[in-house]
Amino acid sequence: FAGGTATTLLHPLDLLKTRLQVRTEALPQGLLNYARQMHRTAGWGGFYRGFTANLAGSTASWGLYLALYDRTKQLLSQD
């Protein structure tokens, strides 16, 4: 649940970061200006492109990690 919540809240920032990293043309000054430009061209929905795949991957990976962590802790704590 925590992984899904974090992904839901932070996906727009992650998307902006990734787009700024791969962009080759001249950049607008700052993250906020780039966010405004993206909103003008794609609307609010543009901030959540790729969200479903990110949510599925994040939720699955954190769920697996925590399940394995808990099981390993149980195995190592047995005397």
N, C-alpha and C positions, 0 to 999 in steps of 0.2 A: 504494500500500500504506500509506503514512504517513497519508494522509487517512482511509482506512478504519479504521486503528488508533486515530487520535485521536477519530474519531466514536464508535467502540465504547466507548472509555474515558470520554469526556466527555459522551455523550448524556444520562445521567441528570441531570447538573448543568445542562445546557442546557435540558432539559425543566422542571426545577424553576424556573429563572430565568424562563422564558417564562410558566409558570403563575402565578408570583408577580406578574408584570407585568400580566397581564390579569385577575387576581382582583379582584372588586368587594366581596365581603363582608369582614368583619373578619379580619385575618391572625393566625395564631399567631405567637408571639414567635420570630423567627429562622428561618433556613433549615433548621437541624437539626430543629426542632419540626415544620415543615411537611413535611419528608421523612418523619418518623415518622408523621404523620397520613396522608400519601399511602400509605405502606406498609401501614398498618392498613386502609385502604379498598380498595386495588388490589393489594396484594401486591408482590413483587419485579418481576413482569412489568409493573406499572404504570410503572416507571421507564424502560421501553424501548418505550413506546407511540410510534408514528411512526418507530421506528428504521430500518425498511427504506427508507422514502422519504428519510430523512436520509442514510443510508449511500450509497444510489444517487446522490443529488445531490452529496454531498461527494466521493465517489470520482471521479465523472465530471468535476466542475469542476476538481479538483486535477490530474487526469490531463491534461485539455485545457490547463490553464494551463501545466503543466510541459513538455508537448510543444511548445506554441507558444513558450514562453520559450527552450527549447533550439534550436528552428529559427531564431528571430529572432537569437539569439546567433551561430549559424553564419553566417547571412546577413550580419550586420554585421561579422563578423571577417574576411570575405574581402576581399582587397585588389584 
